[in-house]
Amino acid sequence: MTRPLTGGLRSIGVGALMHVKHASRSPLEITVALILPVIQATVAVYLLRAGQEPHRLVEASVGAGLMGIWSAVLFGSGAALQTQRFLGTLEPLLLSPRHPVMTLLPITLATAVMGTYALLATLVWGRLLFGVPLDVERPLAFLVAAAGCVLALGMLGLLLAATFVLMRNANALCNALESPIWLLSGMLVPITVLPSWTGPVADVLPTTWGARAVREAVTGGPVWPALALCLAEGLACLVLGAVALVHVERRARAAGTLALS
C-alpha cells in the first residue's frame, strides 16, 4: 500500500516538474503569469489610493497575485491540453494504462505552480514602484496558505481539464470563466459588496477560501479554518475530476474524438 502511494506521488511530482520546465519556456505562460497580474495590481493600487482604504494596498497586491494564479491554472490547463491535442499526443496519454488523473494532475499542478510567479511579481512590483510595505502579520502562515491555495487550484484545474478534453477549443471556456471566478472569490473585490445570491456560489469555490486564507495571513486573522475548507473543497474537485475524466475518456474513445483538433 505504501509503495504504490509513494510511487504515485513521485510520478505526479516528476510530471509536474517536467511541465513547469516546459511552461517556463512559453511566452504565453510567462505573459499570463507575470505581466497581466502586474497590470491588475497597478490598477488596484491606484484605485485604493484614490479611495478611502489605502491600508489595503498590500491586500490588493496579494489579490492581484491570486488572480494571476487562477489565470495561470485556467489558461495553462486549457493550453496544455490543446497543445497535446495538436501534437497528437493527447490520445495515447489518455489511453495509456495509467489512470487519467495520474496523467493530467501533474499538468494542472504545474500550471498552479507557474502561477506563483504572479504572486511574487505583484508583491515585488508594488514594493519597488509604489512603495507598498510588505507588512504580512503572519509570514509562516502566509507561506502555508499560499502553498495550500496553489494545491487546491491545481485540483480544481483537474476538474476543468475533464471539460477541456471534450472541447476542441478550450480557450472558449477559459475566457468565460476567468473574470467571474476571481470576482466571486473575493480576490480583489470584497464578496460583501456583491449581490446576496452570489454567497452560496462563492462558498463552494476553493478559490474563495484560498483567497481568504492568504488574506487572513496578511492581516493577522484566523488562517486555518479557511485553509482547511480550501483544501477540503480542492479534494472534492479532485474526486469529481477523477470520476469525470473516466466518463469523458470512455465517451471520447467511443466517439473517436480525442485526436480531433
Secondary structure, DSSP 8 states (H G I E B T S, - for coil): -HHHHHHHHHHHHHHHHHHHHHHTT-HHHHIIIIIHHHHHHHHHHHHHHHTT-GGGHHHHHHHHHHHHHHHHHHHHHHHHHHHHHHHT-HHHHHTSSS-HHHHHHHHHHHHHHHHHHHHHHHHHHHHHHH------S-HHHHHHHHHHHHHHHHHHHHHHHHHHHH-S-THHHHHHHHHHHHHHTTSSS-GGGS-TTHHHHHHT-HHHHHHHHHHHHHHT---HHHHHHHHHHHHHHHHHHHHHHHHHHHHHHHHT-TT--
